[in-house]
């Protein structure tokens, strides 16, 4: 059972989101990926206005509308617009088909202004995916580090949070969330560097690691390899490839009547 | 059978890697149908005693490789008397090719020394591999920020030696579009798939690069070997083209007696 935490409607041809997701599903089928989580439309917008992130979310909701048993969406929000984000959260998650929240690089997640969004998402059981990187040379102005997320997580200890890309430089990212039990390592979107998964399992435990691909900039191939090629027990591979994400999404999927 | 054109031995300087002992690496390769491969040395990135690096590489391949790993010597054109290392690789160690890391050794392909190296390689019928990068630049150690190799000078270099085979290693993450097309206009320029990304990576790459110029590469043990193996499945290649990419293209280009 493979569930993919991290997918985009990019990397394939197609004038519409429906065409794109259909092609992405073909590739998913080749690689045995059963369910996929999509977020953000295209082109990627680093600091979207409310109008823009609503459009992006409409794109994703349209894309998943024909794949409701296999594709889920996370609502893309911008914490610079808290009130508008809360409204969008209700539109897309409470009253719509989406099951989580995507936060990217508009503002660093440790800013307390983000707290109403996190609280609201937690109340809805919407899983939060926060992009994080430790970039040599410095992050973008609004780009969170994994340490930023660890600090924010302390304010919301009961809300599950995904550290996107495990900080990219995963040796740092894994360390940053080691003492944050409600933060999970999102393992998509960095090179298939050998040893990453082994370190994460040693440091965090297999139940806190979640496979993702970051298609279409990345491939299923490179990202699945991080788990398939790791020298870890098979039971751990199963948790990372799908069991953990399934467990985290089960409450909201049940609420929406989706068979888990 | 798979021929892996992109393997490294010795130790990556910044952390230990699984399978970074040669016997373990060879076992892993064989378990995954890698019958043969070209191996360079991580020590070649930073060591000054390149002769010893290449000797250790050669010894490791002989001691543990049993014909599986073929050593590819490192050359640093900014070392005094680098020409002697070329001669050693060819005449003493019987290496069939050379692996270059211009970015770690701080020279450009446009430098005159590269022209001399290409001439020496062509004369001695050695092939050349050039590693574009070793890791995502966003994750470099802050004390060692190494830019990618620039290849603008390569087409002219290759025109001077029409039999010389050149492979770009670790190039497919960032080498795209017109730059890639202009490079692969030379039929003797090959690329390998270790850092290739994007869904259906190989089938998309084939829209830009003839499949005859695509090689299997894993970048083991730095990358999980399964990454490149999976790419063969993710793209719809067909058996014939897959066999070319995983075996025949390398054999035809680098083992003249096979032809």
HADDOCK unambig.tbl for C-alpha pairs under 7 A between the chains (distance, minus, plus):
assign (segid A and resid 11 and name CA) (segid B and resid 198 and name CA) 6.25 0.50 0.50
assign (segid A and resid 11 and name CA) (segid B and resid 199 and name CA) 6.66 0.50 0.50
assign (segid A and resid 27 and name CA) (segid B and resid 199 and name CA) 6.93 0.50 0.50
assign (segid A and resid 27 and name CA) (segid B and resid 234 and name CA) 6.38 0.50 0.50
assign (segid A and resid 30 and name CA) (segid B and resid 234 and name CA) 6.01 0.50 0.50
assign (segid A and resid 31 and name CA) (segid B and resid 234 and name CA) 6.30 0.50 0.50
assign (segid A and resid 135 and name CA) (segid B and resid 138 and name CA) 4.82 0.50 0.50
assign (segid A and resid 135 and name CA) (segid B and resid 139 and name CA) 6.11 0.50 0.50
assign (segid A and resid 136 and name CA) (segid B and resid 138 and name CA) 5.02 0.50 0.50
assign (segid A and resid 136 and name CA) (segid B and resid 139 and name CA) 5.67 0.50 0.50
assign (segid A and resid 136 and name CA) (segid B and resid 140 and name CA) 6.06 0.50 0.50
assign (segid A and resid 136 and name CA) (segid B and resid 142 and name CA) 5.93 0.50 0.50
assign (segid A and resid 169 and name CA) (segid B and resid 139 and name CA) 5.18 0.50 0.50
assign (segid A and resid 192 and name CA) (segid B and resid 223 and name CA) 5.36 0.50 0.50
assign (segid A and resid 192 and name CA) (segid B and resid 224 and name CA) 5.93 0.50 0.50
assign (segid A and resid 192 and name CA) (segid B and resid 227 and name CA) 6.89 0.50 0.50
assign (segid A and resid 193 and name CA) (segid B and resid 222 and name CA) 5.82 0.50 0.50
assign (segid A and resid 193 and name CA) (segid B and resid 223 and name CA) 4.52 0.50 0.50
assign (segid A and resid 193 and name CA) (segid B and resid 224 and name CA) 6.19 0.50 0.50
assign (segid A and resid 194 and name CA) (segid B and resid 17 and name CA) 6.21 0.50 0.50
assign (segid A and resid 194 and name CA) (segid B and resid 18 and name CA) 6.42 0.50 0.50
assign (segid A and resid 194 and name CA) (segid B and resid 221 and name CA) 6.75 0.50 0.50
assign (segid A and resid 194 and name CA) (segid B and resid 222 and name CA) 5.52 0.50 0.50
assign (segid A and resid 194 and name CA) (segid B and resid 223 and name CA) 4.86 0.50 0.50
assign (segid A and resid 194 and name CA) (segid B and resid 224 and name CA) 4.91 0.50 0.50
assign (segid A and resid 195 and name CA) (segid B and resid 17 and name CA) 5.99 0.50 0.50
assign (segid A and resid 195 and name CA) (segid B and resid 18 and name CA) 5.91 0.50 0.50
assign (segid A and resid 215 and name CA) (segid B and resid 198 and name CA) 6.58 0.50 0.50
assign (segid A and resid 215 and name CA) (segid B and resid 199 and name CA) 6.53 0.50 0.50
assign (segid A and resid 216 and name CA) (segid B and resid 198 and name CA) 5.34 0.50 0.50
assign (segid A and resid 216 and name CA) (segid B and resid 199 and name CA) 5.80 0.50 0.50
assign (segid A and resid 217 and name CA) (segid B and resid 197 and name CA) 6.66 0.50 0.50
assign (segid A and resid 217 and name CA) (segid B and resid 198 and name CA) 4.98 0.50 0.50
assign (segid A and resid 218 and name CA) (segid B and resid 197 and name CA) 4.94 0.50 0.50
assign (segid A and resid 218 and name CA) (segid B and resid 198 and name CA) 4.44 0.50 0.50
assign (segid A and resid 218 and name CA) (segid B and resid 199 and name CA) 6.62 0.50 0.50
assign (segid A and resid 219 and name CA) (segid B and resid 197 and name CA) 5.37 0.50 0.50
assign (segid A and resid 219 and name CA) (segid B and resid 198 and name CA) 4.54 0.50 0.50
assign (segid A and resid 219 and name CA) (segid B and resid 199 and name CA) 4.58 0.50 0.50
assign (segid A and resid 220 and name CA) (segid B and resid 199 and name CA) 6.63 0.50 0.50
assign (segid A and resid 221 and name CA) (segid B and resid 227 and name CA) 5.25 0.50 0.50
assign (segid A and resid 221 and name CA) (segid B and resid 230 and name CA) 4.75 0.50 0.50
assign (segid A and resid 221 and name CA) (segid B and resid 231 and name CA) 5.37 0.50 0.50
assign (segid A and resid 221 and name CA) (segid B and resid 234 and name CA) 6.70 0.50 0.50
assign (segid A and resid 222 and name CA) (segid B and resid 227 and name CA) 4.28 0.50 0.50
assign (segid A and resid 225 and name CA) (segid B and resid 224 and name CA) 6.13 0.50 0.50
assign (segid A and resid 225 and name CA) (segid B and resid 226 and name CA) 4.95 0.50 0.50
assign (segid A and resid 225 and name CA) (segid B and resid 227 and name CA) 4.79 0.50 0.50
assign (segid A and resid 226 and name CA) (segid B and resid 224 and name CA) 6.33 0.50 0.50
assign (segid A and resid 229 and name CA) (segid B and resid 224 and name CA) 5.72 0.50 0.50
assign (segid A and resid 229 and name CA) (segid B and resid 225 and name CA) 6.93 0.50 0.50
assign (segid A and resid 229 and name CA) (segid B and resid 226 and name CA) 5.79 0.50 0.50
